[in-house]
Amino acid sequence: YFKYGDFIQENFAELVQLLGWNYQAKDLGIILPMGISFYTFQTLSYTIDLYKRKIKPARTFLDFALYVTFFPQLVAGPIVRSEELIRIHLPDNFRYPYGANGFSEFWQKWHISLSSWLRDYLYIPLGGNRKGFTRTQVNLMLTMLIGGLWHGASWTFVIWGFLHGLYLGIERLLKYTLKDKTKIFPSFIGVIITYLAVNVAWVFFRADDFSSATSLFQSMFGFGEGN
């Protein structure tokens, strides 16, 4: 509600207007709580791990609250699971992602706590890569779309997630069809392609709307005003 209330209402209003009805979305005046994206995923993982009996329940509500609201990682991450926090050791979250040779490798190096959370609590429960090639592609795309929405309530974040789902799908398709399934391109070419494609997706991540994204692309390629 806090993060997506206005987003859902605005899109509902646009849909209703397309059907010919007069409906205007109202600003709900929602104040976004600090760190809501992180502690939402952390409480979800805690609940799921309890259900699967991977961890024991916190002894007191205070213990649980301290886990959820641990300030040093609340604002910018990483997403820490309850079994990891007892030692107060925060895991590495970025490992030179822009040196990745391929998009699978990029997601192993970029925002590691998020990518591993999406893998363990979304991608694998959806079936992972165990249900055949087509189902794997669908699972990848759904995971990336939700990963995009996690970052913010905007269609630009959805497009960012879609692009990464597309990148991963194309990479998997190439590996599926080629005999050498380890590397699609020589390392230096793979790094360049990955870096450029990731930065194309960053445009949508950074832009407030599609108009802003278009302006950014025009400026990047020399078609903006003053070029």
Backbone as ProteinMPNN parsed JSONL, in Angstrom:
{"seq_chain_A": "YFKYGDFIQENFAELVQLLGWNYQAKDLGIILPMGISFYTFQTLSYTIDLYKRKIKPARTFLDFALYVTFFPQLVAGPIVRSEELIRIHLPDNFRYPYGANGFSEFWQKWHISLSSWLRDYLYIPLGGNRKGFTRTQVNLMLTMLIGGLWHGASWTFVIWGFLHGLYLGIERLLKYTLKDKTKIFPSFIGVIITYLAVNVAWVFFRADDFSSATSLFQSMFGFGEGN", "coords_chain_A": {"N_chain_A": [[0.829, -1.204, 0.0], [1.858, 1.317, 0.891], [3.947, 1.796, -0.924], [2.943, 1.21, -3.456], [0.351, 2.128, -3.672], [-0.48, 4.696, -4.796], [0.513, 4.295, -7.396], [-0.985, 2.077, -8.361], [-3.565, 3.159, -8.217], [-3.382, 5.348, -10.025], [-2.913, 4.037, -12.478], [-5.223, 2.515, -12.629], [-7.093, 4.572, -12.896], [-6.37, 5.582, -15.425], [-7.01, 3.368, -17.0], [-9.798, 3.205, -16.607], [-10.566, 5.64, -17.739], [-9.931, 5.146, -20.389], [-11.997, 3.462, -20.998], [-14.021, 5.188, -21.208], [-15.138, 6.423, -18.991], [-15.436, 8.975, -16.523], [-13.044, 9.489, -14.368], [-10.904, 10.538, -11.893], [-7.712, 10.176, -10.569], [-6.803, 10.456, -7.17], [-4.442, 12.08, -5.098], [-3.069, 10.153, -2.652], [-1.563, 10.933, -0.59], [0.487, 9.488, 0.643], [3.085, 8.734, 2.833], [6.202, 7.48, 2.339], [7.604, 4.878, 4.119], [10.912, 4.694, 5.483], [13.222, 2.471, 4.052], [11.408, 0.474, 3.352], [11.305, -1.365, 1.218], [13.421, -3.095, 1.72], [12.919, -4.177, 4.332], [10.517, -5.408, 3.814], [11.113, -7.565, 2.083], [12.863, -8.876, 3.805], [11.232, -9.625, 5.984], [9.474, -11.265, 4.623], [11.204, -13.353, 3.774], [11.925, -14.314, 6.275], [9.46, -15.289, 7.237], [8.887, -17.266, 5.303], [11.115, -18.974, 5.597], [10.709, -19.794, 8.217], [8.344, -21.239, 7.877], [9.28, -23.306, 6.265], [10.895, -24.504, 8.048], [13.596, -23.884, 8.2], [14.821, -22.155, 9.908], [14.767, -21.227, 13.408], [12.123, -19.744, 15.342], [12.266, -16.274, 16.381], [13.21, -15.456, 19.712], [11.993, -13.414, 21.144], [9.757, -10.63, 20.476], [11.256, -8.33, 20.309], [13.786, -9.238, 19.478], [13.136, -10.036, 16.869], [12.307, -7.543, 15.832], [14.695, -6.093, 15.97], [16.217, -7.45, 14.086], [14.775, -6.845, 11.717], [14.926, -4.055, 11.603], [17.591, -3.297, 11.573], [19.772, -0.804, 11.518], [22.28, -0.12, 10.059], [22.095, -1.468, 7.595], [19.618, -0.94, 6.661], [18.865, 1.282, 5.09], [20.203, 1.178, 2.578], [20.665, -1.471, 2.042], [22.708, -4.507, 2.304], [20.048, -6.959, 1.541], [19.349, -8.78, 4.235], [19.188, -12.006, 5.608], [17.611, -13.704, 8.356], [19.158, -15.778, 9.41], [21.692, -14.996, 8.774], [22.296, -12.679, 10.136], [22.9, -12.935, 12.816], [25.588, -13.069, 13.353], [26.384, -10.543, 12.851], [27.612, -9.873, 10.458], [27.742, -8.361, 7.5], [26.983, -9.351, 4.254], [28.95, -9.205, 1.184], [27.74, -7.085, -1.366], [28.117, -6.185, -3.925], [30.239, -7.151, -6.512], [32.316, -6.148, -8.463], [30.51, -5.751, -10.789], [30.447, -4.575, -13.337], [32.44, -5.71, -14.746], [31.521, -8.049, -15.681], [31.124, -10.902, -17.758], [28.678, -11.411, -19.538], [25.133, -11.704, -18.864], [24.045, -13.349, -16.909], [26.253, -13.673, -15.288], [26.564, -11.014, -14.555], [24.348, -10.655, -12.874], [25.122, -12.267, -10.841], [26.985, -10.779, -9.638], [26.02, -8.219, -9.18], [24.136, -6.362, -6.855], [23.877, -8.545, -4.97], [22.524, -9.638, -2.78], [19.867, -9.066, -3.39], [19.521, -10.396, -5.884], [20.004, -13.055, -5.14], [17.925, -13.391, -3.325], [15.666, -13.11, -4.991], [16.14, -15.324, -6.598], [16.003, -17.515, -4.758], [13.514, -17.27, -3.483], [11.627, -16.75, -5.38], [12.256, -17.326, -8.208], [13.176, -20.076, -8.139], [11.0, -21.345, -6.649], [9.018, -20.926, -8.605], [9.705, -22.812, -10.399], [12.143, -22.653, -11.56], [14.813, -23.712, -13.578], [13.887, -26.197, -14.118], [11.679, -27.021, -15.503], [11.74, -27.235, -18.228], [12.748, -25.573, -21.328], [11.124, -23.395, -22.33], [9.424, -22.779, -20.139], [11.384, -22.051, -18.328], [12.292, -19.655, -19.47], [10.007, -18.08, -19.153], [9.854, -18.032, -16.353], [12.206, -16.652, -15.739], [11.618, -14.126, -16.861], [9.332, -13.3, -15.383], [10.474, -13.166, -12.839], [12.368, -11.104, -13.172], [10.704, -8.958, -13.848], [9.239, -8.591, -11.478], [11.39, -8.034, -9.847], [12.094, -5.577, -10.94], [9.835, -4.008, -10.277], [10.123, -4.064, -7.538], [12.047, -2.161, -7.051], [10.772, 0.266, -7.483], [7.604, 2.013, -7.803], [6.762, 2.308, -10.724], [6.363, 2.421, -14.283], [8.713, 2.616, -15.661], [10.573, 1.226, -14.142], [9.525, -1.298, -14.449], [10.007, -1.709, -17.175], [12.789, -1.676, -17.081], [13.219, -4.066, -15.625], [12.052, -5.813, -17.469], [13.824, -5.591, -19.66], [16.162, -6.712, -18.576], [15.208, -9.283, -18.118], [14.791, -9.985, -20.772], [17.429, -9.84, -21.767], [18.655, -11.919, -20.266], [17.119, -14.047, -21.175], [17.734, -14.133, -23.942], [20.469, -14.656, -23.774], [20.399, -17.188, -22.559], [19.069, -18.583, -24.575], [20.961, -18.479, -26.662], [23.049, -19.938, -25.492], [21.745, -22.324, -25.304], [21.47, -23.123, -27.923], [24.034, -23.132, -28.982], [27.047, -25.083, -29.275], [29.258, -24.808, -27.562], [28.711, -24.132, -24.429], [29.738, -22.593, -22.451], [30.977, -20.001, -22.849], [29.687, -17.37, -24.736], [30.713, -15.271, -26.261], [34.101, -14.062, -26.902], [35.968, -13.089, -23.982], [36.549, -10.247, -23.646], [34.861, -9.057, -25.525], [32.378, -9.955, -24.67], [32.222, -8.681, -22.173], [32.095, -5.982, -22.949], [29.694, -5.924, -24.478], [27.85, -6.691, -22.513], [28.173, -4.584, -20.666], [27.357, -2.327, -22.186], [24.679, -2.99, -22.824], [23.545, -3.214, -20.279], [23.768, -0.575, -19.436], [22.011, 0.675, -21.195], [19.61, -0.266, -20.161], [19.752, 0.996, -17.688], [19.004, 3.584, -18.26], [16.192, 3.632, -18.31], [15.799, 2.922, -15.674], [16.727, 5.149, -14.342], [15.208, 7.267, -15.366], [12.344, 9.377, -14.897], [9.99, 9.035, -16.289], [8.643, 7.828, -19.455], [9.012, 9.811, -21.352], [11.165, 11.25, -20.333], [13.083, 9.238, -20.492], [13.272, 8.944, -23.264], [14.366, 11.454, -23.934], [16.838, 11.244, -22.654], [18.021, 9.146, -24.122], [18.161, 10.391, -26.642], [19.987, 12.435, -26.099], [22.213, 10.903, -25.416], [22.881, 9.702, -27.841], [23.374, 11.828, -29.472], [21.228, 13.276, -30.518], [19.824, 15.089, -29.111], [18.627, 18.32, -27.892], [20.593, 21.042, -28.912], [22.626, 19.571, -29.969]], "CA_chain_A": [[0.0, 0.0, 0.0], [2.68, 2.516, 1.012], [4.795, 2.012, -2.096], [2.26, 0.998, -4.73], [-1.023, 2.632, -3.636], [-0.671, 5.734, -5.816], [0.8, 3.705, -8.707], [-2.139, 1.262, -8.75], [-4.711, 4.034, -8.422], [-3.177, 6.123, -11.246], [-3.101, 3.164, -13.633], [-6.647, 2.18, -12.662], [-7.782, 5.745, -13.436], [-6.115, 5.626, -16.868], [-7.78, 2.286, -17.612], [-11.206, 3.599, -16.571], [-10.741, 6.717, -18.708], [-9.928, 4.524, -21.717], [-13.323, 2.863, -21.185], [-14.977, 6.271, -21.409], [-15.686, 6.934, -17.741], [-14.719, 10.114, -15.961], [-12.52, 9.17, -13.038], [-9.613, 11.162, -11.659], [-6.985, 9.635, -9.421], [-6.506, 11.428, -6.121], [-3.202, 11.861, -4.364], [-3.386, 9.549, -1.366], [-0.737, 11.563, 0.442], [1.194, 8.437, 1.365], [4.486, 8.971, 3.182], [6.88, 6.194, 2.182], [8.504, 4.571, 5.244], [12.298, 4.446, 5.111], [13.684, 1.095, 4.004], [10.286, -0.468, 3.266], [11.601, -2.437, 0.265], [14.327, -4.06, 2.333], [12.346, -4.982, 5.411], [9.449, -6.248, 3.265], [11.737, -8.809, 1.635], [13.44, -9.574, 4.95], [10.159, -10.275, 6.742], [8.981, -12.36, 3.784], [12.14, -14.474, 3.852], [11.815, -14.849, 7.64], [8.219, -16.067, 7.313], [9.02, -18.455, 4.452], [12.095, -19.874, 6.207], [10.046, -20.407, 9.373], [7.389, -22.223, 7.363], [10.053, -24.443, 5.76], [11.671, -24.989, 9.193], [15.024, -23.648, 8.0], [15.284, -21.396, 11.063], [13.9, -21.243, 14.579], [11.523, -18.416, 15.552], [12.925, -15.371, 17.32], [12.772, -15.708, 21.09], [11.107, -12.321, 21.552], [9.437, -9.682, 19.413], [12.367, -7.383, 20.219], [14.802, -9.858, 18.622], [12.643, -9.944, 15.492], [12.314, -6.134, 15.439], [16.086, -5.697, 15.756], [16.614, -8.029, 12.79], [14.114, -6.132, 10.619], [15.244, -2.62, 11.578], [19.027, -3.099, 11.792], [19.947, 0.442, 10.772], [23.384, -0.011, 9.093], [21.776, -1.994, 6.269], [18.208, -0.7, 6.363], [18.669, 2.328, 4.088], [20.724, 0.833, 1.251], [20.92, -2.89, 1.92], [22.035, -5.561, 1.549], [18.917, -7.674, 2.124], [19.965, -9.776, 5.106], [18.265, -12.999, 6.15], [17.763, -13.819, 9.805], [20.223, -16.712, 9.744], [22.971, -14.358, 8.503], [22.511, -11.461, 10.91], [23.286, -13.213, 14.19], [27.025, -12.82, 13.488], [26.58, -9.128, 12.514], [28.515, -9.776, 9.309], [26.935, -8.052, 6.324], [27.641, -9.934, 3.08], [29.25, -8.345, 0.035], [26.552, -6.925, -2.203], [28.556, -5.906, -5.296], [31.574, -7.69, -6.772], [32.751, -5.698, -9.788], [29.515, -6.209, -11.775], [30.673, -4.06, -14.689], [33.423, -6.557, -15.411], [30.864, -9.335, -15.948], [31.061, -11.388, -19.139], [27.366, -12.024, -19.693], [24.12, -11.16, -17.964], [23.954, -14.23, -15.743], [27.382, -13.312, -14.426], [26.274, -9.689, -14.01], [23.423, -10.792, -11.75], [25.841, -12.923, -9.751], [27.904, -9.789, -9.078], [25.325, -6.96, -8.897], [23.086, -6.444, -5.818], [23.873, -9.992, -4.77], [21.482, -10.035, -1.828], [18.584, -9.027, -4.096], [19.454, -11.452, -6.899], [19.878, -14.354, -4.472], [16.574, -13.441, -2.759], [14.757, -13.393, -6.104], [16.386, -16.707, -7.02], [15.593, -18.513, -3.766], [12.129, -17.131, -3.025], [10.714, -16.518, -6.499], [12.613, -18.075, -9.416], [13.172, -21.52, -7.878], [9.626, -21.805, -6.398], [8.264, -20.938, -9.86], [10.137, -23.966, -11.181], [13.53, -22.469, -11.972], [15.116, -24.251, -14.907], [13.569, -27.623, -14.061], [10.422, -27.295, -16.199], [11.902, -27.109, -19.67], [13.322, -24.316, -21.803], [10.126, -22.319, -22.417], [9.019, -22.414, -18.774], [12.514, -21.344, -17.727], [12.275, -18.29, -19.989], [8.892, -17.384, -18.49], [10.24, -17.825, -14.955], [13.2, -15.575, -15.73], [10.972, -12.844, -17.136], [8.501, -12.946, -14.228], [11.371, -12.795, -11.745], [12.957, -9.798, -13.453], [9.645, -7.944, -13.779], [8.981, -8.326, -10.064], [12.586, -7.357, -9.363], [11.993, -4.183, -11.352], [8.812, -3.348, -9.454], [10.624, -3.93, -6.173], [12.824, -0.93, -6.949], [9.916, 1.443, -7.451], [6.267, 1.905, -8.393], [6.762, 3.064, -11.98], [6.52, 1.567, -15.46], [10.115, 2.625, -16.091], [11.224, 0.12, -13.445], [9.037, -2.524, -15.086], [10.766, -1.843, -18.421], [14.143, -2.074, -16.678], [13.162, -5.487, -15.332], [11.777, -6.521, -18.719], [15.053, -5.639, -20.455], [17.066, -7.708, -17.996], [14.629, -10.581, -18.425], [15.061, -10.225, -22.188], [18.863, -10.131, -21.891], [18.913, -13.257, -19.728], [16.47, -15.005, -22.056], [18.528, -14.245, -25.17], [21.715, -15.336, -23.411], [20.098, -18.609, -22.354], [18.747, -19.136, -25.885], [22.217, -18.668, -27.383], [23.759, -21.058, -24.877], [20.957, -23.529, -25.581], [21.632, -23.509, -29.325], [25.444, -23.282, -29.318], [27.69, -26.265, -28.707], [30.053, -24.366, -26.422], [27.741, -23.477, -23.561], [30.414, -21.865, -21.38], [31.115, -18.601, -23.206], [29.095, -17.062, -26.033], [31.665, -14.403, -26.937], [35.365, -13.883, -26.187], [35.74, -12.358, -22.734], [36.534, -8.787, -23.746], [33.663, -8.672, -26.274], [31.244, -10.203, -23.785], [32.192, -7.631, -21.152], [31.647, -4.743, -23.598], [28.273, -6.066, -24.813], [27.102, -6.676, -21.251], [28.243, -3.234, -20.101], [26.529, -1.414, -22.977], [23.265, -3.352, -22.681], [23.135, -2.863, -18.912], [23.614, 0.88, -19.365], [20.755, 1.009, -21.876], [18.539, -0.513, -19.185], [19.85, 1.998, -16.621], [18.293, 4.8, -18.671], [14.813, 3.507, -17.818], [15.868, 2.891, -14.218], [16.973, 6.51, -13.848], [14.223, 8.225, -15.873], [11.084, 9.482, -14.156], [8.913, 8.567, -17.154], [9.122, 7.451, -20.782], [9.458, 11.023, -22.027], [12.522, 11.519, -19.842], [13.954, 8.206, -21.049], [13.496, 9.303, -24.668], [15.29, 12.591, -23.951], [18.158, 10.74, -22.288], [18.553, 8.415, -25.274], [18.495, 11.371, -27.672], [21.225, 13.104, -25.695], [23.299, 9.923, -25.458], [23.25, 9.395, -29.223], [23.637, 13.05, -30.217], [20.038, 13.82, -31.175], [19.136, 15.991, -28.206], [18.705, 19.742, -28.192], [21.925, 21.615, -28.815], [23.607, 18.708, -30.623]], "C_chain_A": [[0.865, 1.256, 0.0], [3.41, 2.826, -0.291], [4.012, 1.994, -3.4], [0.829, 1.527, -4.769], [-1.307, 3.652, -4.715], [-0.493, 5.172, -7.218], [-0.399, 2.908, -9.214], [-3.337, 2.147, -9.058], [-4.581, 4.833, -9.721], [-3.408, 5.272, -12.489], [-4.548, 2.705, -13.755], [-7.443, 3.331, -13.266], [-7.595, 5.842, -14.948], [-6.914, 4.558, -17.597], [-9.257, 2.648, -17.682], [-11.49, 4.691, -17.594], [-10.73, 6.186, -20.136], [-11.281, 3.896, -22.035], [-14.423, 3.91, -21.291], [-15.602, 6.837, -20.156], [-14.81, 8.056, -17.205], [-14.302, 9.789, -14.527], [-11.124, 9.756, -12.914], [-8.969, 10.556, -10.412], [-6.67, 10.752, -8.436], [-5.194, 11.063, -5.437], [-3.542, 11.35, -2.969], [-2.562, 10.144, -0.227], [0.051, 10.571, 1.273], [2.645, 8.855, 1.613], [5.193, 7.621, 3.19], [7.815, 5.943, 3.36], [9.913, 4.249, 4.752], [12.611, 2.952, 5.129], [12.603, 0.059, 3.798], [10.579, -1.627, 2.312], [12.464, -3.51, 0.901], [13.633, -4.865, 3.425], [11.118, -5.763, 4.964], [10.009, -7.592, 2.826], [12.308, -9.587, 2.816], [12.368, -10.279, 5.779], [9.537, -11.419, 5.946], [9.891, -13.575, 3.891], [12.088, -15.125, 5.233], [10.589, -15.755, 7.758], [8.326, -17.363, 6.519], [9.983, -19.458, 5.067], [11.545, -20.534, 7.469], [9.105, -21.52, 8.922], [8.111, -23.488, 6.891], [10.959, -25.049, 6.829], [13.183, -24.899, 8.955], [15.635, -22.915, 9.189], [14.316, -21.59, 12.22], [13.324, -19.844, 14.791], [12.322, -17.591, 16.552], [12.356, -15.576, 18.721], [11.793, -14.647, 21.575], [10.802, -11.439, 20.349], [10.564, -8.673, 19.232], [13.483, -7.938, 19.342], [14.402, -9.746, 17.154], [12.713, -8.506, 14.993], [13.73, -5.641, 15.175], [16.611, -6.232, 14.429], [16.054, -7.207, 11.634], [14.617, -4.702, 10.492], [16.718, -2.339, 11.848], [19.517, -1.961, 10.907], [21.091, 0.427, 9.756], [23.076, -0.557, 7.705], [20.352, -1.678, 5.844], [18.025, 0.247, 5.19], [19.072, 1.866, 2.696], [21.053, -0.639, 1.099], [22.292, -3.252, 2.483], [20.818, -6.145, 2.277], [19.487, -8.84, 2.93], [18.898, -10.717, 5.644], [18.58, -13.229, 7.624], [18.919, -14.735, 10.186], [21.603, -16.092, 9.55], [23.302, -13.251, 9.497], [23.055, -11.723, 12.308], [24.767, -12.937, 14.406], [27.38, -11.367, 13.186], [27.64, -8.993, 11.431], [27.657, -9.554, 8.071], [27.649, -8.557, 5.075], [27.94, -8.894, 2.018], [28.024, -8.277, -0.86], [26.895, -6.642, -3.657], [29.987, -6.402, -5.456], [31.975, -7.387, -8.216], [31.782, -6.134, -10.896], [29.785, -5.727, -13.194], [31.825, -4.759, -15.404], [32.843, -7.906, -15.787], [30.863, -9.655, -17.437], [29.746, -12.144, -19.315], [26.418, -11.553, -18.603], [23.877, -12.051, -16.749], [25.061, -13.901, -14.754], [27.166, -11.938, -13.801], [25.385, -9.809, -12.779], [24.016, -11.597, -10.603], [26.748, -11.944, -9.011], [27.207, -8.507, -8.635], [24.202, -7.203, -7.894], [22.831, -7.907, -5.462], [22.766, -10.434, -3.816], [20.102, -10.019, -2.47], [18.47, -10.18, -5.08], [19.317, -12.83, -6.259], [18.5, -14.505, -3.825], [15.571, -13.787, -3.849], [14.905, -14.831, -6.58], [15.751, -17.702, -6.057], [14.103, -18.471, -3.435], [11.129, -16.888, -4.153], [11.028, -17.424, -7.683], [12.541, -19.589, -9.194], [11.773, -22.03, -7.523], [8.742, -21.811, -7.64], [8.608, -22.146, -10.726], [11.563, -23.86, -11.654], [13.761, -22.926, -13.394], [14.786, -25.741, -14.997], [12.356, -28.006, -14.901], [10.532, -27.171, -17.716], [12.315, -25.706, -20.072], [12.314, -23.173, -21.785], [9.699, -21.848, -21.036], [10.139, -21.659, -18.063], [12.545, -19.893, -18.174], [11.168, -17.467, -19.319], [9.249, -17.073, -17.04], [11.252, -16.695, -14.816], [12.532, -14.216, -15.893], [10.113, -12.394, -15.952], [9.362, -12.472, -13.056], [11.949, -11.409, -11.949], [11.914, -8.685, -13.398], [9.334, -7.584, -12.33], [10.184, -7.636, -9.422], [12.599, -5.89, -9.747], [11.002, -3.417, -10.5], [9.263, -3.171, -8.009], [11.364, -2.602, -5.994], [11.947, 0.313, -6.894], [8.61, 1.224, -8.179], [6.179, 2.783, -9.632], [6.957, 2.093, -13.138], [7.948, 1.567, -15.976], [10.897, 1.514, -15.396], [10.771, -1.225, -14.016], [9.8, -2.774, -16.387], [12.201, -2.259, -18.124], [14.187, -3.575, -16.383], [12.924, -6.32, -16.58], [13.039, -6.66, -19.561], [16.024, -6.672, -19.896], [16.521, -9.121, -18.187], [14.883, -10.978, -19.867], [16.526, -10.585, -22.404], [19.172, -11.555, -21.435], [18.306, -14.337, -20.616], [17.249, -15.225, -23.338], [19.832, -14.985, -24.891], [21.486, -16.834, -23.242], [19.763, -19.296, -23.68], [20.009, -19.416, -26.686], [23.003, -19.842, -26.811], [23.059, -22.38, -25.165], [21.215, -24.046, -26.993], [23.089, -23.73, -29.723], [26.037, -24.512, -28.64], [28.502, -25.908, -27.468], [29.163, -23.538, -25.508], [28.406, -22.65, -22.458], [30.484, -20.374, -21.682], [30.551, -18.377, -24.606], [30.059, -16.242, -26.869], [33.002, -14.465, -26.207], [35.163, -12.927, -25.018], [35.612, -10.862, -22.925], [35.312, -8.302, -24.518], [32.422, -8.855, -25.402], [31.099, -9.139, -22.719], [31.648, -6.336, -21.74], [30.153, -4.8, -23.898], [27.421, -5.989, -23.548], [27.042, -5.271, -20.674], [27.318, -2.277, -20.849], [25.041, -1.711, -22.789], [22.736, -2.991, -21.294], [22.912, -1.363, -18.791], [22.4, 1.377, -20.143], [19.587, 0.828, -20.907], [18.557, 0.524, -18.064], [19.127, 3.289, -16.98], [16.861, 4.766, -18.146], [14.781, 3.5, -16.29], [15.978, 4.305, -13.653], [15.862, 7.48, -14.224], [12.953, 8.207, -15.033], [9.904, 8.938, -14.956], [9.494, 8.271, -18.529], [9.614, 8.652, -21.575], [10.885, 11.374, -21.618], [13.508, 10.499, -20.398], [14.281, 8.506, -22.505], [14.498, 10.441, -24.784], [16.712, 12.151, -23.614], [18.804, 9.986, -23.441], [18.968, 9.369, -26.389], [19.8, 12.086, -27.349], [22.419, 12.16, -25.787], [23.801, 9.698, -26.874], [23.348, 10.637, -30.104], [22.454, 13.642, -30.926], [19.271, 14.789, -30.283], [19.297, 17.436, -28.615], [20.13, 20.243, -27.978], [23.0, 20.76, -29.436], [23.543, 18.887, -32.136]], "O_chain_A": [[0.637, 2.163, -0.8], [3.483, 3.982, -0.71], [4.376, 2.687, -4.35], [0.154, 1.392, -5.79], [-2.264, 3.504, -5.474], [-1.244, 5.519, -8.129], [-0.789, 3.048, -10.373], [-4.045, 1.92, -10.039], [-5.564, 4.984, -10.447], [-4.03, 5.73, -13.447], [-5.048, 2.526, -14.865], [-8.36, 3.106, -14.056], [-8.541, 6.147, -15.674], [-7.438, 4.803, -18.684], [-9.901, 2.423, -18.707], [-12.535, 4.676, -18.245], [-11.434, 6.71, -21.0], [-11.67, 3.806, -23.199], [-15.599, 3.58, -21.444], [-16.516, 7.657, -20.245], [-13.597, 8.072, -17.414], [-15.116, 9.817, -13.604], [-10.26, 9.491, -13.749], [-9.592, 10.442, -9.356], [-6.312, 11.86, -8.834], [-4.886, 9.889, -5.23], [-4.22, 12.029, -2.198], [-2.829, 9.89, 0.947], [0.263, 10.781, 2.468], [3.34, 9.282, 0.691], [4.83, 6.727, 3.954], [8.739, 6.726, 3.579], [10.079, 3.602, 3.718], [12.304, 2.255, 6.096], [12.838, -1.126, 4.039], [10.15, -2.753, 2.564], [12.264, -4.7, 0.655], [13.737, -6.092, 3.454], [10.705, -6.694, 5.655], [9.451, -8.639, 3.155], [12.249, -10.816, 2.836], [12.573, -11.407, 6.226], [9.12, -12.425, 6.52], [9.417, -14.695, 4.077], [12.196, -16.345, 5.35], [10.67, -16.852, 8.311], [7.916, -18.424, 6.987], [9.711, -20.659, 5.066], [11.866, -21.684, 7.765], [9.074, -22.602, 9.51], [7.622, -24.601, 7.089], [11.703, -25.991, 6.557], [13.949, -25.729, 9.445], [16.832, -23.04, 9.449], [13.192, -22.055, 12.035], [13.976, -18.856, 14.453], [12.969, -18.131, 17.449], [11.164, -15.838, 18.886], [10.87, -14.949, 22.331], [11.496, -11.491, 19.334], [10.803, -8.207, 18.118], [14.068, -7.202, 18.548], [15.222, -9.404, 16.302], [13.13, -8.265, 13.86], [13.948, -4.853, 14.254], [17.359, -5.55, 13.73], [16.771, -6.905, 10.681], [14.724, -4.186, 9.38], [17.06, -1.249, 12.307], [19.661, -2.125, 9.696], [20.893, 0.929, 8.65], [23.718, -0.16, 6.732], [19.921, -2.106, 4.773], [17.127, 0.047, 4.373], [18.358, 2.132, 1.729], [21.671, -1.024, 0.106], [22.964, -2.406, 3.073], [20.587, -5.871, 3.454], [20.044, -9.778, 2.361], [17.834, -10.279, 6.082], [19.696, -12.972, 8.074], [19.593, -14.49, 11.187], [22.586, -16.596, 10.093], [24.473, -12.919, 9.68], [23.617, -10.819, 12.926], [25.173, -12.605, 15.52], [28.551, -10.992, 13.255], [28.475, -8.09, 11.488], [26.931, -10.451, 7.643], [28.814, -8.221, 4.86], [27.293, -7.849, 1.945], [27.351, -9.283, -1.086], [26.056, -6.836, -4.536], [30.847, -6.104, -4.628], [31.969, -8.27, -9.074], [32.19, -6.812, -11.838], [29.398, -6.391, -14.156], [32.142, -4.427, -16.546], [33.581, -8.813, -16.171], [30.628, -8.78, -18.27], [29.713, -13.373, -19.246], [26.845, -11.068, -17.556], [23.538, -11.554, -15.675], [24.84, -13.856, -13.544], [27.539, -11.715, -12.649], [25.627, -9.155, -11.764], [23.462, -11.605, -9.503], [27.221, -12.227, -7.911], [27.74, -7.776, -7.801], [23.409, -8.132, -8.053], [21.727, -8.427, -5.63], [22.145, -11.478, -4.017], [19.256, -10.851, -2.144], [17.45, -10.869, -5.117], [18.593, -13.682, -6.774], [17.958, -15.609, -3.775], [14.72, -14.657, -3.659], [13.919, -15.482, -6.924], [15.048, -18.621, -6.477], [13.498, -19.502, -3.142], [9.923, -16.827, -3.913], [10.177, -18.2, -8.117], [11.913, -20.301, -9.977], [11.373, -23.069, -8.049], [7.813, -22.613, -7.729], [7.889, -22.464, -11.672], [12.146, -24.848, -12.101], [13.008, -22.578, -14.303], [15.328, -26.457, -15.839], [12.032, -29.189, -15.007], [9.523, -27.018, -18.405], [12.246, -24.769, -19.276], [12.616, -22.093, -21.277], [9.619, -20.645, -20.789], [9.879, -20.738, -17.288], [12.794, -18.997, -17.367], [11.373, -16.305, -18.966], [8.977, -15.976, -16.553], [11.169, -15.883, -13.895], [12.833, -13.273, -15.162], [10.163, -11.227, -15.563], [9.025, -11.506, -12.372], [12.016, -10.619, -11.008], [12.216, -7.581, -12.944], [9.184, -6.409, -11.995], [10.028, -6.767, -8.565], [13.059, -5.048, -8.977], [11.289, -2.308, -10.049], [8.835, -2.236, -7.333], [11.315, -1.994, -4.925], [12.349, 1.32, -6.311], [8.508, 0.367, -9.057], [5.596, 3.867, -9.598], [7.629, 1.072, -12.997], [8.361, 0.627, -16.654], [11.791, 0.92, -15.999], [11.548, -2.178, -14.059], [10.194, -3.904, -16.674], [12.767, -3.095, -18.828], [15.092, -4.273, -16.84], [13.507, -7.391, -16.745], [13.299, -7.728, -20.117], [16.639, -7.423, -20.653], [17.293, -10.058, -18.395], [15.153, -12.141, -20.166], [16.834, -11.525, -23.137], [19.862, -12.303, -22.128], [18.889, -15.406, -20.795], [17.413, -16.361, -23.782], [20.25, -15.837, -25.675], [22.276, -17.65, -23.719], [20.128, -20.453, -23.89], [20.124, -20.465, -27.32], [23.557, -20.647, -27.559], [23.701, -23.426, -25.258], [21.184, -25.252, -27.236], [23.361, -24.437, -30.693], [25.588, -24.927, -27.572], [28.448, -26.605, -26.455], [28.894, -22.37, -25.789], [27.716, -22.068, -21.62], [30.087, -19.561, -20.847], [30.891, -19.097, -25.544], [30.208, -16.493, -28.065], [33.059, -14.865, -25.044], [34.291, -12.059, -25.06], [34.666, -10.256, -22.421], [34.772, -7.241, -24.202], [31.526, -8.011, -25.4], [29.984, -8.733, -22.39], [30.833, -5.663, -21.11], [29.424, -3.85, -23.613], [26.397, -5.306, -23.519], [25.982, -4.818, -20.242], [26.583, -1.507, -20.23], [24.238, -0.794, -22.614], [21.608, -2.517, -21.158], [21.977, -0.924, -18.122], [21.817, 2.401, -19.784], [18.689, 1.667, -20.842], [17.505, 0.894, -17.545], [18.682, 4.014, -16.089], [16.372, 5.756, -17.602], [13.842, 4.016, -15.684], [15.394, 4.616, -12.615], [15.594, 8.424, -13.48], [12.54, 7.165, -14.525], [8.935, 8.44, -14.382], [10.693, 8.439, -18.75], [10.534, 8.527, -22.383], [11.708, 11.748, -22.454], [14.639, 10.848, -20.739], [15.422, 8.345, -22.936], [15.385, 10.402, -25.637], [17.674, 12.627, -24.216], [19.992, 10.159, -23.713], [20.013, 9.177, -27.012], [20.622, 12.314, -28.236], [23.509, 12.567, -26.19], [25.0, 9.523, -27.092], [23.398, 10.53, -31.329], [22.628, 14.436, -31.85], [18.194, 15.257, -30.651], [20.014, 17.748, -29.566], [20.781, 19.907, -26.989], [24.168, 21.15, -29.446], [24.297, 18.242, -32.866]]}, "name": "protein", "num_of_chains": 1, "seq": "YFKYGDFIQENFAELVQLLGWNYQAKDLGIILPMGISFYTFQTLSYTIDLYKRKIKPARTFLDFALYVTFFPQLVAGPIVRSEELIRIHLPDNFRYPYGANGFSEFWQKWHISLSSWLRDYLYIPLGGNRKGFTRTQVNLMLTMLIGGLWHGASWTFVIWGFLHGLYLGIERLLKYTLKDKTKIFPSFIGVIITYLAVNVAWVFFRADDFSSATSLFQSMFGFGEGN"}
